Each structure stands twice: as C-alpha cells, then as structure tokens.
Amino acid sequence: MTIPVHNEERDLERCVRRLHEHLARTFPYGFRITVADNASTDSTPVISRRLEREMPQVRAFRLEEKGRGRALRTVWSASDAPVLAYMDVDLSTDLNALLPLVAPLISGHSDLAIGSRLARSSRVVRGAKREFISRTYNLILRGSLAARFSDAQCGFKAIRRDVAQRLLPMVEDTGWFFDTEMLVLAERAGLRIHEVPVDWVDDPASTVHIVSTAMDDLKGVWRIGRALAVGALPLDRLSRPFGDDPRDRQLSGVPGGLARQLVGFCVIGALSTLFYLALYSLSRTVMGPQLANAVALLVSAVVNTSANRRLTFGVRGRDRAMRHQAQGLVVFAIGLALTSGSLAALDAASADAAHSTEVAVLLAANLAATVLRFLLFRAWVFPDRADPVPATDATPRPASTPHHTDLAATPDLAATPDHTDLAATPHHADPKGDAR
C-alpha cells in the first residue's frame, strides 16, 4: 500500500502502525507498505525511515519534488507487483474496504478499483462544505467529460500493474488531479472500473487547500476536455490491450468486422437518407420528381461512398479513390433504378399523388436499396483485406491471475534500494510478506 505524504509528521506513525496491524491481522496475502514522501520539510522523512527499520514490511521512499501524483507514478512505475494501491495518510477510509478494493483486480475481473463515498450504501461523516464541493466536482466531471464513475477524489484506489504500465505514461498531472485524469482516460478507453462503497470519516485537520486544489482540478478538466475534443489522446493504446475481451472473440459464420461495419454503415446510411430527402424536397420545388430524385440521389451517393470508404471500411488515402467512386456510382444506378421504378409505379397508380406519399414511397425504396448497397460495398467495392493485428494490441491475458497481489509498488530493491511498496503475496508462498 503506497501512502503519499507531504509534511505529515503528526499522522504518519499512527497511520502506518494502524495499517500494518490491520493487514497483518486480516489480509490473506503478504503485504508491503511504502511511505512515498514527496519533498517534506518536517520530520516526515526521519519517521518513515525509522518505521522502515522497525517493521520489515514497511519501506521509505523519498522524492525531492512535491506532488502526490508524481509520488504515485514514480513508485508504481518501478513496481513488479501485479496489483498496486494507495490510500491517504489520514486513514479516513475504513480499512475493511481494502480487501473488497483489490479482490476484483486479483481475480482479473476489473482493471481499476476506487472507493466511493457517494454510493448509496456508503456511510460518510463530513462537513457540509466538503460534501458540497465533492458532489459539485463530480457533477462537473459528468457534465463536461461524461464521466460515469461516482467519486474521483476519494483517496483510496487500486490498479493492476499491466494496466498501470500503459496508463501512467499518458497521465500528465503530478498533483491532486492525477486520480481524475487516470480514471477519465481509463474509462474513455473502455477499461473496467470497479467501485467499492466505503465508510469514510472526514479529517478536520486535513492540510489540503480546498480552493487552490479546486482551481487546479478545473484547469485539469479543461485540459482533458480539450484534448478529448480534438482527438489528441492516443486512447487506442489502452483499448482492449489485455486480451480476454468478449468483443474480441470470433463467432463462427460471421465475417470479421461485420458487426462494426454494419453499425457504421447504418449510421451513415441514416444520415445519408435524411440528406437525400432534404435535397429531394428542395429540388422538387424547381424541377419534376424524376429529375429531383436523380439529382438528390447522385449527390448523396457521392457523399455516402466517401463516408463509408473512410469511416465504415477504414480505407485511407487517395489510392483507388476514383475507382471506388466509380463503383459507388454503379451502386447508385441500382438505387436510382429502384427509386425511379417506385416513382413510376406510384405515378401509374395515382397521377395526382400527394408529396407526402412520394416521400414515403421513396423512403421505402431507399431502405431496400440500402441493404443492397451494403452487400455490394462489402463484397465488391471495399472487400475485406487481411490486415495484421498489431502485436501490442493482441497481447493475451494469462488464463488465470496468479494468487498474489501487491497493494502498491514493489520495485527491485537490488536496483533501487531506497524504495518499494506494499506487495501482497499469499502467506503460504512468502511468510515474510515480500513479493518478488
């Protein structure tokens, strides 16, 4: 368990001893506690080194630069443990939530886990000011970044090491916004975030400066929101890199990529149909129904082919672009025959058909043409090409997760003798509690 601290001489020893006693008594795995001191100027470094000497499961780590996020990234990045976790030094969170926090990560079911003070079954004791700020901040995250997790600020989180190795290099913040940025990126990449309701009692002597922290958080929200809006974040590095995802499984008899292509084609088709109907209605005011239909269908067909070429079938660049448009025009001619034939049939049945009836007939004919268009696009215009899957995105997850965890970072002490983290290993495998 990593405990990031800055000038915490008052609470540090009490926190570490209480946490150590709880883990030694109740935790079914070996453990290691790392005190991640980031630029303390009081006696915090002295206390952490003394605790390290007195308790073999405690390690002290010192950074000369301030920042909770910086401390967590440094310690976690150096770890070889399968599960990493941290909690605040005030121990506001009930320690009984620790095992439920890491259990879904040990089993491999989830990628990250967070404590939530805003869950219905949580029991929280804190002042109205902090309650208001916390709920307002989470509403901002939901409204601006479409976040679905309920509590970004609770200092009680865990992450699998294989996930951290990919995720941490993408997190820029080094302070209090570190948690939020990590969670937003993980959620946008489709990683699983497990929430644990916690019992939480506010520490009235907390040294967190609420106003400055809130301003830094809002700046971070703006930065992440802007990056997401312009597509500057390489979230594809995180999208299903760990294997064993049911969305990656191949079904017999279903061509590869069919589901994704069908969804993309339907969305583009719906927008193209609306565009076509708008063009037809506009053209119909100055020309006859047959000519208006041909013009509207021609323009919408060119736009539809371009959109499907790039978005549905993933064809980039100018190579064979003219050929694809020519083939698309052949498909257009088939659609024109269907819709024009439908109009001719309507005119033969009723010479004075209402405009709304024309639109309804054309809509039905367009739906039939759309089905045929997808089949022709997939089989003839944009046939499947066997693109190799990048090795970095196809790394399989082990069939079973080893029965050991590391509730923080356990760096190689031979290489970095002054820092480590809370390593959790089954007691029967390592009676001293070290995960190596």
Secondary structure as the mmCIF struct_conf table of DSSP 4:
data_model
#
loop_
_struct_conf.conf_type_id
_struct_conf.id
_struct_conf.beg_label_comp_id
_struct_conf.beg_label_asym_id
_struct_conf.beg_label_seq_id
_struct_conf.end_label_comp_id
_struct_conf.end_label_asym_id
_struct_conf.end_label_seq_id
STRN STRN1 THR A 2 VAL A 5
BEND BEND1 HIS A 6 ASN A 7
TURN_TY1_P TURN_TY1_P1 GLU A 9 ASP A 11
HELX_RH_AL_P HELX_RH_AL_P1 LEU A 12 THR A 26
BEND BEND2 PRO A 28 PRO A 28
STRN STRN2 TYR A 29 TYR A 29
STRN STRN3 ILE A 33 ASN A 38
BEND BEND3 ALA A 39 ALA A 39
BEND BEND4 ASP A 42 SER A 43
HELX_RH_AL_P HELX_RH_AL_P2 THR A 44 GLU A 54
TURN_TY1_P TURN_TY1_P2 PRO A 56 GLN A 57
STRN STRN4 VAL A 58 LEU A 63
BEND BEND5 GLU A 64 GLU A 65
HELX_RH_AL_P HELX_RH_AL_P3 ARG A 68 SER A 77
TURN_TY1_P TURN_TY1_P3 ALA A 78 ALA A 78
BEND BEND6 PRO A 82 PRO A 82
STRN STRN5 VAL A 83 MET A 87
TURN_TY1_P TURN_TY1_P4 VAL A 89 ASP A 90
STRN STRN6 THR A 93 THR A 93
HELX_RH_3T_P HELX_RH_3T_P1 LEU A 95 ALA A 97
HELX_RH_AL_P HELX_RH_AL_P4 LEU A 98 ILE A 106
TURN_TY1_P TURN_TY1_P5 SER A 107 GLY A 108
BEND BEND7 HIS A 109 HIS A 109
BEND BEND8 ASP A 111 ASP A 111
STRN STRN7 LEU A 112 SER A 116
BEND BEND9 ARG A 117 ALA A 119
TURN_TY1_P TURN_TY1_P6 ARG A 120 SER A 121
STRN STRN8 ARG A 123 VAL A 125
HELX_RH_AL_P HELX_RH_AL_P5 ALA A 128 LEU A 145
BEND BEND10 SER A 150 SER A 150
BEND BEND11 ALA A 152 GLN A 153
BEND BEND12 GLY A 155 GLY A 155
STRN STRN9 PHE A 156 ARG A 160
HELX_RH_AL_P HELX_RH_AL_P6 ARG A 161 LEU A 167
HELX_RH_3T_P HELX_RH_3T_P2 LEU A 168 MET A 170
BEND BEND13 GLY A 175 GLY A 175
TURN_TY1_P TURN_TY1_P7 TRP A 176 PHE A 177
HELX_RH_AL_P HELX_RH_AL_P7 PHE A 178 ARG A 188
TURN_TY1_P TURN_TY1_P8 ALA A 189 GLY A 190
STRN STRN10 ILE A 193 PRO A 197
STRN STRN11 ASP A 199 VAL A 201
TURN_TY1_P TURN_TY1_P9 PRO A 204 ALA A 205
HELX_RH_AL_P HELX_RH_AL_P8 ILE A 210 VAL A 230
TURN_TY1_P TURN_TY1_P10 GLY A 231 GLY A 231
BEND BEND14 LEU A 233 LEU A 233
HELX_RH_3T_P HELX_RH_3T_P3 LEU A 235 ARG A 237
TURN_TY1_P TURN_TY1_P11 LEU A 238 LEU A 238
BEND BEND15 SER A 239 ARG A 240
TURN_TY1_P TURN_TY1_P12 PRO A 241 PHE A 242
BEND BEND16 GLY A 243 GLY A 243
HELX_RH_3T_P HELX_RH_3T_P4 PRO A 246 ASP A 248
HELX_LH_PP_P HELX_LH_PP_P1 ARG A 249 LEU A 251
TURN_TY1_P TURN_TY1_P13 SER A 252 GLY A 253
BEND BEND17 VAL A 254 VAL A 254
TURN_TY1_P TURN_TY1_P14 GLY A 256 GLY A 257
HELX_RH_AL_P HELX_RH_AL_P9 LEU A 258 SER A 283
TURN_TY1_P TURN_TY1_P15 ARG A 284 VAL A 286
BEND BEND18 MET A 287 MET A 287
HELX_RH_AL_P HELX_RH_AL_P10 PRO A 289 ALA A 307
HELX_RH_PI_P HELX_RH_PI_P1 ASN A 308 THR A 312
BEND BEND19 PHE A 313 PHE A 313
BEND BEND20 GLY A 317 ARG A 318
TURN_TY1_P TURN_TY1_P16 ASP A 319 ARG A 320
HELX_RH_AL_P HELX_RH_AL_P11 ALA A 321 ALA A 349
TURN_TY1_P TURN_TY1_P17 ALA A 351 ASP A 352
HELX_RH_AL_P HELX_RH_AL_P12 HIS A 355 LEU A 376
HELX_RH_PI_P HELX_RH_PI_P2 PHE A 377 VAL A 381
BEND BEND21 PHE A 382 PHE A 382
HELX_LH_PP_P HELX_LH_PP_P2 ASP A 387 PRO A 390
HELX_RH_3T_P HELX_RH_3T_P5 ALA A 391 ASP A 393
HELX_LH_PP_P HELX_LH_PP_P3 THR A 395 PRO A 398
BEND BEND22 ALA A 399 SER A 400
BEND BEND23 HIS A 403 HIS A 403
STRN STRN12 THR A 405 THR A 405
BEND BEND24 LEU A 407 ALA A 408
TURN_TY1_P TURN_TY1_P18 LEU A 413 ALA A 415
TURN_TY1_P TURN_TY1_P19 PRO A 417 ASP A 418
STRN STRN13 ALA A 424 ALA A 424
STRN STRN14 PRO A 426 PRO A 426
TURN_TY1_P TURN_TY1_P20 HIS A 427 ALA A 429
TURN_TY1_P TURN_TY1_P21 PRO A 431 LYS A 432
#
